[in-house]
Amino acid sequence: MARWALDGKVILITGGAVGIGAATAHELARRGAVPVLADLDSEGLTRTAAAIGGDPLTVEVDVTDLRSCEAAVTAAVERHGGIDAVWANAGIASFGSVALTDPDAWRRTIDVNVAGAFNTVRAALPSVIERKGYVAVSASVASFAHAPFMSAYSASKAGIEAFANALRLEVAHHGVEVATIHPSWIKTPMVVEGESELNAFDHLKGSLNYPLSKTYPLERAVKDIANGFERRKRRICTPRWVRGLAMGRALLTTRVAERDFRKIAPEIERLHADEVAREGATAASVSERVKEQVPNA
């Protein structure tokens, strides 16, 4: 696939303050792109901008609010004249059984991950179309591999993939390419917080078979994603074995594939119920950082 030169390309990245968004923004800038960092975390934006250098534009944005996303796009266009690519990367996760998880945390996951992707793309799309650019959304291996006790996250990531697949057909005649990004476990604050703060989640992750149980270095995902941008790929999988899962997704919901999950489900359910009884539904469903975003927490 022909290389899409990143030199001078303006790329709006939500969730750009920490994790994959921040680290990949740094790499894209190294390759000549002009990142625009958007996030709720103003302090994280400041740190990331300083690490990148060159005074990149930072915008505090709530992706669940379309007007906030539109304001971020307006700021980017005013500074740089337009947007070549938009990456709807902002996302959160919640955990727990459908019977016991905090309903507000469940809904917030859908709002941020699905509605947030729509708002981000909707706001940036006119400029991206004008420049025959690129749209990327952060999906996950969870788009097609649906673990128990992660119903909100799985539903949101499957929904994002469907959204991007539909969008791809809508904008192809405008010269715009659309990508879904599918990481496995990557060493980011989301994963680290889940392992350290949610005992049931940590037990679930540790019970998975290799390679699904492994947490991969952030640097590996950054390289794969940046390479995907340069090639305007329609699906970016990191690590590469995730592509095999995507191709064989129909097999993942067979009884044979579900066997191990069925075995561990009772113990995970017990651990989560204990956490709910001890700490409350919200604390047992999300990390402390995400808890601040949950209504009525």
TORNUDREN-801713 format. One line per field, with one value per residue: x, y, z of N, C-alpha, C in turn; chain; residue number from 1. Coordinates in pm, whole numbers. Atoms other than C-alpha are relative to their C-alpha. Layout:
<sites>
n_u	c(X_...)
n_v	c(Y_...)
n_w	c(Z_...)
ca_u	c(X_...)
ca_v	c(Y_...)
ca_w	c(Z_...)
c_u	c(X_...)
c_v	c(Y_...)
c_w	c(Z_...)
c	c(A_...)
k	c(NUM_...)
</sites>
This chain:
<sites>
n_u	c(84_-81_-18_64_-100_57_-57_96_138_60_72_71_2_65_-72_-139_-77_-73_16_-29_17_-113_-124_3_-12_-143_-63_48_-73_-138_4_30_139_31_108_85_33_127_26_54_-109_-79_-137_-62_-26_-117_-120_-25_-44_-138_-85_-9_-73_51_126_120_128_75_137_76_123_84_45_143_68_-31_-47_-138_-80_0_-91_-136_-27_-14_-132_-101_8_-49_-146_-74_64_82_-34_-22_41_57_-10_89_-74_42_79_-10_48_63_-11_96_112_117_88_-52_-80_65_65_-53_-131_25_46_-107_-90_62_2_-134_-64_78_45_-120_-59_88_-14_-133_-6_98_-51_-119_17_-6_-138_-68_47_-61_-141_-7_-86_0_73_-32_68_-61_83_-74_24_134_101_46_-24_83_-23_104_-19_-44_106_4_-116_15_107_-45_-103_67_77_-92_-42_113_9_-107_25_104_-56_-94_76_59_-96_-101_3_-62_-144_-34_-15_44_-69_25_-124_35_-107_24_-39_-118_-33_50_68_125_-29_-72_97_91_-71_-37_113_119_-49_67_-56_-136_12_47_-109_-101_52_6_-108_-93_-61_98_-32_-121_5_-108_-57_63_-78_36_125_-28_-62_100_102_-62_-18_132_34_-80_51_146_58_139_2_-133_1_-124_-97_52_83_139_64_53_125_101_42_70_92_120_-31_-22_123_40_-11_-138_-80_50_-12_-83_72_108_-60_-47_104_50_-96_-4_126_-12_-94_62_104_-67_-45_119_45_-101_-39_107_4_-84_-141_-29_24_-93_-115_20_-8_124_110_31_86_125_104_50_-100)
n_v	c(-119_-120_-73_-131_-82_-67_-133_-110_44_-39_117_-24_125_-4_89_-27_-42_112_131_20_-125_-89_58_2_-139_-30_68_-63_-127_33_31_-120_-42_-109_50_-85_88_-34_90_-62_-12_-116_14_99_-66_-86_85_63_-104_-34_111_-2_-120_-72_-67_53_-50_87_-45_78_37_109_60_31_-125_-34_-139_-2_54_-102_-106_50_-4_-141_-44_61_-62_-137_3_69_-13_116_126_108_128_-5_130_9_94_-8_116_48_137_39_144_60_76_-81_-3_-75_-117_-129_-39_-128_27_71_-98_-95_67_-10_-141_-46_79_3_-136_-83_20_-68_-144_-39_14_-91_-136_-17_58_-94_-35_120_21_-105_35_142_49_131_10_120_15_102_113_85_142_22_-17_131_98_-61_66_-21_-107_-120_-19_-138_-26_78_-58_-129_18_58_-108_-90_64_-7_-140_-30_75_-72_-129_25_5_-131_-105_48_-79_-130_19_16_137_17_111_43_39_112_49_91_-70_-84_-57_-137_-20_75_139_3_-31_115_108_-33_-49_86_135_95_-21_55_146_38_-16_100_133_19_76_-74_-130_-98_-40_-81_-144_-35_-134_-111_-35_87_-51_-130_23_58_-100_-102_62_9_-133_-27_82_-19_134_4_70_2_98_1_58_45_120_-42_11_136_5_-75_80_119_-44_83_115_-42_15_140_58_42_-119_-58_98_-49_-109_58_60_-99_-98_0_-60_-145_-52_-6_-107_-130_-19_-37_-140_-85_-4_-64_-135_-65_38_-85_29_135_3_-87_-48_-128_-108_0_-25_-143_-28_75_-75_55_86)
n_w	c(0_10_-124_-14_-68_-117_-14_3_-14_-127_-51_-126_-78_-131_-90_31_-117_-61_62_143_72_-25_50_147_44_-3_114_123_10_40_143_75_-12_-92_-85_-83_-112_-64_-112_-122_-97_40_-48_86_127_-17_-8_129_92_-34_42_146_37_116_-32_66_-50_-90_-19_-97_70_-48_125_-5_33_138_8_-47_110_105_-44_19_144_36_-47_86_133_-12_-17_106_130_31_-65_97_-59_-134_-68_-116_-84_-140_-42_-137_-16_-126_-21_-92_54_35_-117_-114_36_-18_126_48_57_127_98_27_94_133_38_37_105_124_33_10_133_96_-13_47_146_58_-6_85_133_113_30_47_138_83_24_41_-105_-65_-125_-77_-128_-84_-38_-94_19_-56_105_47_-106_-104_-128_-99_-97_71_99_46_84_123_80_55_102_117_60_68_124_92_40_96_124_74_42_110_124_24_35_95_124_-30_-11_-141_-50_-139_-66_-138_-66_-87_-87_-112_-123_13_-130_-8_-128_-9_-35_-129_-106_-15_-68_-137_-81_13_-23_89_133_1_1_134_96_-28_31_144_61_83_-26_-49_-137_-5_18_92_-25_68_118_112_55_61_131_91_33_86_132_60_51_119_109_5_-12_-44_-129_-62_-109_-75_92_128_-12_-15_131_13_-75_76_115_-48_-106_-10_-85_-139_-78_-5_-134_-23_-32_-124_-110_-111_-64_-80_-119_-97_-29_-139_-92_26_-51_-146_-33_28_-101_-124_14_-5_-139_-84_43_77_141_85_-25_51_145_72_-75_-67_98_78_-95_2_114_-11_-72_-127_-67)
ca_u	c(0_134_271_64_323_256_463_241_-72_-296_-430_-692_-665_-916_-793_-463_-354_-237_-191_-200_-328_-49_230_116_75_443_541_322_485_828_723_627_257_96_-100_-391_-447_-798_-898_-1085_-755_-609_-304_-232_-262_-5_241_199_233_554_693_616_756_688_379_110_-247_-430_-805_-1004_-1302_-1589_-1653_-2004_-2094_-2115_-2072_-1752_-1619_-1720_-1531_-1219_-1246_-1295_-980_-781_-903_-833_-477_-387_-634_-796_-781_-633_-717_-932_-874_-1164_-953_-1113_-1249_-1315_-1400_-1633_-1642_-1887_-2178_-2490_-2674_-2443_-2246_-2323_-2583_-2447_-2096_-2230_-2411_-2114_-1896_-2140_-2169_-1794_-1694_-1980_-2149_-1806_-1673_-1976_-1946_-1574_-1606_-1920_-1751_-1431_-1576_-1634_-1268_-1147_-1362_-1229_-875_-961_-822_-842_-1073_-964_-1160_-1016_-1198_-1033_-988_-1311_-1490_-1511_-1378_-1641_-1526_-1779_-1819_-1713_-2049_-2037_-1687_-1753_-2081_-1918_-1624_-1840_-2062_-1766_-1649_-1997_-2010_-1676_-1771_-2085_-1901_-1636_-1900_-2047_-1725_-1526_-1643_-1507_-1159_-1168_-1040_-1175_-986_-1069_-786_-787_-532_-512_-407_-159_25_-181_-344_-674_-523_-288_-568_-798_-536_-449_-791_-1044_-970_-1229_-1097_-740_-850_-1038_-743_-504_-729_-717_-509_-197_-172_-494_-353_-41_-7_201_436_290_571_458_106_240_454_171_-77_161_248_-125_-176_106_-61_-418_-505_-869_-793_-497_-438_-181_-18_-56_-211_-526_-593_-637_-902_-1080_-1088_-1211_-1463_-1752_-1574_-1532_-1896_-1908_-1945_-1592_-1441_-1656_-1564_-1287_-1495_-1783_-1546_-1411_-1735_-1862_-1540_-1530_-1895_-1819_-1520_-1718_-2011_-1770_-1626_-1974_-2071_-1747_-1695_-2021_-2123_-1938_-1604_-1630_-1711_-1458_-1118_-1085_-991_-1302_-1522_-1503_-1692_-1975_-2298_-2419_-2092)
ca_v	c(0_344_551_852_1113_1244_1559_1854_1641_1783_1498_1560_1297_1259_1081_1251_1323_975_618_512_849_1048_809_775_1152_1182_927_1086_1422_1260_1145_1499_1515_1802_1655_1834_1686_1677_1534_1601_1580_1929_1848_1539_1748_1993_1714_1543_1867_1948_1602_1635_1987_2249_2389_2151_2272_2124_2145_2037_1845_1629_1385_1311_1671_1743_2117_2054_1843_2112_2371_2151_2122_2498_2559_2316_2472_2824_2727_2504_2579_2236_1875_1590_1308_1257_978_909_748_863_568_420_75_-65_-414_-646_-881_-742_-826_-628_-369_-1_98_453_322_90_376_610_355_351_731_793_510_513_853_1007_853_976_1329_1345_1220_1420_1744_1684_1519_1830_1928_1570_1534_1863_1725_1371_1256_973_874_631_498_302_-28_-326_-700_-676_-577_-947_-1133_-1071_-1160_-1214_-929_-679_-634_-254_-242_-522_-368_-28_-158_-379_-76_143_-111_-124_255_276_6_197_529_382_317_664_858_642_847_1158_1006_946_622_487_265_63_8_-321_-350_-640_-564_-276_-135_182_346_175_-175_-101_56_-237_-487_-299_-169_-431_-772_-956_-798_-892_-1251_-1266_-1134_-1369_-1666_-1612_-1838_-1708_-1482_-1320_-1307_-1110_-734_-584_-283_52_107_-189_-52_294_165_-45_243_501_260_211_585_605_335_457_103_10_-222_-181_-483_-482_-725_-881_-1205_-1004_-1005_-1382_-1344_-1085_-1317_-1610_-1414_-1646_-1925_-1718_-1759_-2137_-2356_-2488_-2138_-2034_-2337_-2174_-1862_-2077_-2251_-1934_-1734_-1856_-1753_-1413_-1360_-1438_-1203_-921_-974_-956_-629_-483_-578_-441_-123_-50_-105_194_123_-242_-145_127_260_565_782_681_706_1085_1066_844_1027_973_806)
ca_w	c(0_-94_191_304_386_736_692_783_825_1099_1315_1584_1859_2139_2450_2371_2727_2833_2715_2351_2232_2395_2303_1941_1909_2006_1739_1472_1549_1517_1170_1074_1159_1348_1639_1804_2149_2295_2631_2956_3145_3116_3329_3120_2803_2935_3020_2685_2489_2677_2603_2232_2210_1947_2120_1988_2022_2321_2371_2675_2538_2658_2374_2501_2411_2037_2092_2284_1995_1747_1953_1944_1565_1531_1738_1522_1197_1321_1421_1127_848_848_967_762_1002_1308_1558_1794_2062_2390_2583_2924_3057_3319_3466_3631_3583_3421_3742_3973_3775_3836_3570_3555_3492_3221_3047_3081_2899_2608_2609_2599_2368_2116_2129_2185_1866_1672_1811_1738_1382_1309_1415_1216_907_690_718_671_358_222_252_137_467_717_1001_1273_1570_1860_1874_2046_2035_2239_1917_1835_2143_2411_2760_3040_3290_3023_2852_2836_2693_2444_2332_2288_2088_1866_1811_1719_1463_1308_1304_1123_873_779_766_534_271_311_259_16_-283_-109_-106_270_427_758_1002_1310_1557_1749_2031_2272_2632_2616_2917_2954_3258_3172_3196_3486_3692_3623_3735_4052_4161_4046_4191_3980_3659_3747_3812_3480_3281_3455_3375_3000_2779_2606_2405_2532_2886_2792_2834_2554_2573_2477_2227_2018_1977_1898_1612_1465_1482_1335_1054_995_961_707_499_554_660_715_1008_1242_1467_1743_1800_1456_1585_1660_1285_1301_1572_1360_1062_1273_1481_1399_1586_1903_2006_1967_2275_2229_2229_2526_2738_2943_3009_3134_3376_3533_3533_3875_4052_3880_3969_4335_4344_4185_4423_4717_4585_4536_4892_5036_4830_4646_4285_4139_4304_4196_3837_3746_3848_4071_3772_3576_3886_3861_3531_3654_3746_4104_4203)
c_u	c(88_4_-72_95_-65_50_-108_-145_-51_-90_-60_-19_-73_63_151_88_88_-12_36_-11_119_128_3_7_148_70_-43_70_144_7_-46_-143_-15_-117_-76_-55_-128_-29_-70_110_92_145_76_32_126_128_35_50_145_96_19_85_-63_-134_-120_-126_-62_-137_-67_-137_-70_-62_-148_-86_41_54_145_94_9_94_146_39_21_138_111_4_53_152_71_-64_-88_49_12_-48_-59_5_-87_53_-46_-86_23_-51_-71_-4_-113_-111_-115_-91_46_77_-80_-64_51_138_-14_-40_109_101_-53_5_137_50_-76_-46_120_69_-83_20_133_7_-95_55_114_-22_3_143_77_-41_65_143_18_88_-34_-74_42_-82_67_-105_83_-11_-139_-112_-59_25_-64_13_-118_40_58_-103_-3_115_-12_-108_44_100_-56_-81_87_45_-111_-18_103_-22_-106_54_92_-71_-58_100_104_3_51_152_49_9_-37_65_-60_132_-33_120_-49_36_131_25_-32_-64_-128_24_66_-95_-95_64_23_-119_-122_43_-62_52_139_-4_-46_114_106_-43_-4_119_91_-44_-96_32_114_-31_123_51_-71_71_-38_-128_23_57_-102_-102_57_24_-134_-46_75_-50_-151_-73_-143_-16_143_-9_135_-16_-67_-90_-147_-74_-60_-131_-112_-55_-81_-106_-122_22_7_-125_-55_17_143_85_-40_28_79_-69_-110_55_35_-108_-51_94_8_-126_7_91_-62_-109_60_46_-117_-47_95_18_-111_13_94_147_40_-9_101_117_-32_0_-130_-119_-44_-96_-138_-103_-42_100_27)
c_v	c(124_74_134_86_78_143_107_-39_34_-114_35_-132_24_-107_19_36_-111_-123_-4_130_92_-53_-2_141_41_-62_61_134_-24_-28_119_49_113_-45_112_-91_47_-102_78_37_114_-11_-101_58_85_-82_-59_101_38_-109_-3_117_68_66_-54_55_-104_61_-90_-29_-113_-64_-39_121_43_142_12_-52_101_115_-43_5_145_53_-55_66_143_4_-49_7_-116_-122_-108_-135_25_-141_7_-109_2_-120_-34_-144_-14_-152_-47_-76_95_15_97_127_129_43_132_-17_-70_99_99_-59_9_145_47_-73_5_140_93_-13_69_151_50_-1_97_143_22_-35_102_37_-119_-30_100_-36_-145_-79_-137_9_-130_-1_-113_-102_-84_-143_-36_27_-134_-111_54_-78_22_111_128_37_142_28_-75_59_130_-19_-71_107_97_-60_7_142_33_-72_68_132_-17_1_135_100_-44_86_142_-11_-16_-148_-3_-125_-31_-52_-102_-46_-113_77_74_66_150_19_-80_-144_-9_27_-116_-113_30_35_-91_-146_-101_14_-63_-153_-48_6_-106_-142_-29_-82_93_-11_103_50_100_148_42_142_106_31_-84_50_131_-18_-54_104_107_-54_-10_133_28_-77_14_-135_7_-78_-9_-91_0_-80_-62_-122_34_-9_-138_-17_70_-83_-122_31_-88_-119_37_-14_-143_-52_-42_120_62_-86_53_114_-54_-61_105_98_-5_66_151_66_15_115_137_28_40_146_97_14_80_148_77_-29_83_-34_-138_-8_82_38_135_116_12_35_145_36_-63_82_-74_-89_50)
c_w	c(0_133_-8_79_114_17_-13_16_141_48_137_73_131_89_-18_118_56_-91_-148_-77_14_-62_-153_-56_-6_-121_-133_-22_-44_-150_-85_8_102_88_70_109_69_109_111_99_-40_46_-86_-138_6_3_-136_-103_26_-46_-151_-47_-122_19_-76_65_92_24_103_-61_73_-123_3_-35_-141_-12_46_-110_-114_35_-19_-148_-45_40_-90_-138_5_12_-126_-138_-39_76_-107_52_138_58_125_92_145_37_146_3_133_5_90_-69_-31_121_109_-37_21_-132_-56_-63_-135_-108_-37_-99_-142_-49_-49_-124_-132_-41_-15_-134_-107_5_-56_-152_-67_-7_-100_-146_-114_-40_-55_-144_-94_-38_-44_98_54_133_68_128_77_40_98_-49_54_-100_-42_101_128_131_94_96_-63_-108_-55_-96_-133_-91_-65_-113_-124_-72_-77_-133_-105_-53_-107_-133_-85_-55_-120_-135_-37_-57_-102_-127_19_10_142_35_148_59_135_56_108_82_91_127_-23_135_1_138_14_48_137_116_23_77_148_88_-2_6_-97_-143_-10_-7_-138_-101_20_-33_-150_-49_-81_-148_57_141_9_-16_-79_26_-84_-132_-121_-66_-74_-141_-99_-44_-91_-140_-73_-55_-130_-122_-20_3_51_129_52_121_69_129_-124_11_19_-133_-21_76_-76_-116_43_103_15_92_148_87_-6_142_33_42_133_123_119_75_90_130_105_43_145_100_-21_55_153_42_-22_103_134_-4_8_144_89_-34_-71_-148_-86_16_-52_-151_-80_89_64_-100_-80_88_-1_-112_11_77_127_72_141)
c	c(A_A_A_A_A_A_A_A_A_A_A_A_A_A_A_A_A_A_A_A_A_A_A_A_A_A_A_A_A_A_A_A_A_A_A_A_A_A_A_A_A_A_A_A_A_A_A_A_A_A_A_A_A_A_A_A_A_A_A_A_A_A_A_A_A_A_A_A_A_A_A_A_A_A_A_A_A_A_A_A_A_A_A_A_A_A_A_A_A_A_A_A_A_A_A_A_A_A_A_A_A_A_A_A_A_A_A_A_A_A_A_A_A_A_A_A_A_A_A_A_A_A_A_A_A_A_A_A_A_A_A_A_A_A_A_A_A_A_A_A_A_A_A_A_A_A_A_A_A_A_A_A_A_A_A_A_A_A_A_A_A_A_A_A_A_A_A_A_A_A_A_A_A_A_A_A_A_A_A_A_A_A_A_A_A_A_A_A_A_A_A_A_A_A_A_A_A_A_A_A_A_A_A_A_A_A_A_A_A_A_A_A_A_A_A_A_A_A_A_A_A_A_A_A_A_A_A_A_A_A_A_A_A_A_A_A_A_A_A_A_A_A_A_A_A_A_A_A_A_A_A_A_A_A_A_A_A_A_A_A_A_A_A_A_A_A_A_A_A_A_A_A_A_A_A_A_A_A_A_A_A_A_A_A_A_A_A_A_A_A_A_A_A_A_A_A_A)
k	c(1_2_3_4_5_6_7_8_9_10_11_12_13_14_15_16_17_18_19_20_21_22_23_24_25_26_27_28_29_30_31_32_33_34_35_36_37_38_39_40_41_42_43_44_45_46_47_48_49_50_51_52_53_54_55_56_57_58_59_60_61_62_63_64_65_66_67_68_69_70_71_72_73_74_75_76_77_78_79_80_81_82_83_84_85_86_87_88_89_90_91_92_93_94_95_96_97_98_99_100_101_102_103_104_105_106_107_108_109_110_111_112_113_114_115_116_117_118_119_120_121_122_123_124_125_126_127_128_129_130_131_132_133_134_135_136_137_138_139_140_141_142_143_144_145_146_147_148_149_150_151_152_153_154_155_156_157_158_159_160_161_162_163_164_165_166_167_168_169_170_171_172_173_174_175_176_177_178_179_180_181_182_183_184_185_186_187_188_189_190_191_192_193_194_195_196_197_198_199_200_201_202_203_204_205_206_207_208_209_210_211_212_213_214_215_216_217_218_219_220_221_222_223_224_225_226_227_228_229_230_231_232_233_234_235_236_237_238_239_240_241_242_243_244_245_246_247_248_249_250_251_252_253_254_255_256_257_258_259_260_261_262_263_264_265_266_267_268_269_270_271_272_273_274_275_276_277_278_279_280_281_282_283_284_285_286_287_288_289_290_291_292_293_294_295_296_297)
</sites>
